[in-house]
Amino acid sequence: MSSSLDDTDRAIIELLQADGRMPFTKVAAEVGLTEGAIRQRVQRLTDQGVMYKELHAFDKATANFEKAQKQIPKHLQSLFNLGIVYLHDLNAPAKARKAFEGVIALDPASKQAQDAKLALESLKTKGPSK
């Protein structure tokens, strides 16, 4: 998934998985950033649905990506990420196919479209869709 998670993002996610109520000041101290930087990273990850995916809250992840798609219909990354969650996490290949085909239709020359084409090829090798 093109989520752009770095080691710091992963560390934040691990800390919050262990204690979802951990104050951002403590998370900041653990990873060596300011509280404001932690808030920005958490907000960015949550907005993208990436944190929900990493926390295995797939319904929340898909809802977040769908919301982003409704607000900005040409937002390729949210549509691509939606396909990834459907394909790899929710085992819903028909929904994944629809998302990937949407990415390709929006901008066939984009990196996301190229990745979507690869994902669609992998769907062909997995057999019939649900």
N, C-alpha and C positions, 0 to 999 in steps of 0.2 A: 504494500500500500504506500502511496506517495504521501506519507503523513509528515515527513520532515521531523521526526522525533530525534532529538539528540540525547546524549548520555544524561544531561541534566533533566530533560523532560522525563526520561525513564526513571530517574531517581525520585523525582517528584511523585510520579505515578505509584512507584513502589511504596513510598512513605504513606501516601493517602490510601492505598489499598490496605495497608496494615492498620491505619487509624484514620478513617474518613473525617474525623472531627479534629484532627491535629491542627492547631493554629498555624496560620501562615508564617508567623514569626518563628516558630519552631522549625517548620519546613525550611525556611530561609537559612536558619543557622545550620541546619543539617547539610544543605547543598552549597552553602557559601555565596548566596545571593541576598539582595535586599528583599524585604517583605513586598515592596511594590513590584519588583521583578517577578516574584513568585505569583502575585495576583495577575499580572499580565500574561504570564505563561499559562496559568490555569485557565484563565478566560479564553485565551486563544485555542487551547486544546479542547476545552468544553464546547466552544462555538463550532468548531470543526467536527465535533462528534468523535474525535480521536480518543479522548479520555474515556468516553463511554465504551468505545470498542475495546480499549485496553483493559477496562474494568469488567468486561464481559456483560455490560448492560446494553445488549444489542438492540433492544426495542427503543431505548433512549437514543442510541446512536443513529438508528434509521430515522427516528422522528426528527432529530436535529438536522440531518442531511436533507430530509424532505422539506423541512421548514426553510432551510437556506435556499433550496431549489425553487420553492414557491415565491420567496422574496426576490430572488435574482435568478430568473429562469435560464439565463445563459451561463450560470456559474458551473463550469465544467468539473472542477475538483469535487464539489459536493455530490454531483451526480455520479462521478467515477467512484468516489468513496462509498456511496450507497451500493453500487454494484459489487464492490469488494466485500462489504458486510453480508450482502445477500448470498454471494457465492461461497465465501470461505467460512462464515460464522453461522449463518442461518440455514444453509443448505437449501436455498430457494433459487435454483438456477433460472427459472422462467423470469423471476423478478430481476435477477442479475443481468440476464440477457437484455431485458427492456432498458435497464439503466445504461448498459454499455452501448446499446444501439442509439440511445438518446445522445450520449456523448459524441459519437461519431457523426450523427446528424447535425449537431450544433456546430462542430468545427472539425471537419475531417482531417485537417492538416496538423492539428494540435498534438502535443505529446500525450495528453490524456486519451485522445482518439487512437493513437498508435498502441498505447497500453490496453485500451478497451478492445482493440482488434485481437491482440494476443490473448486476452481473457476469453473472448468469444471462441477463439480457436481451441483453448483448453476445455471449454464447455462441450465442444463437438466430440472430444475424446472421452468425455465422462458419460456419454449416453443420453437418453431422453430426459427432457426437463420435467420438473414437477409443476 
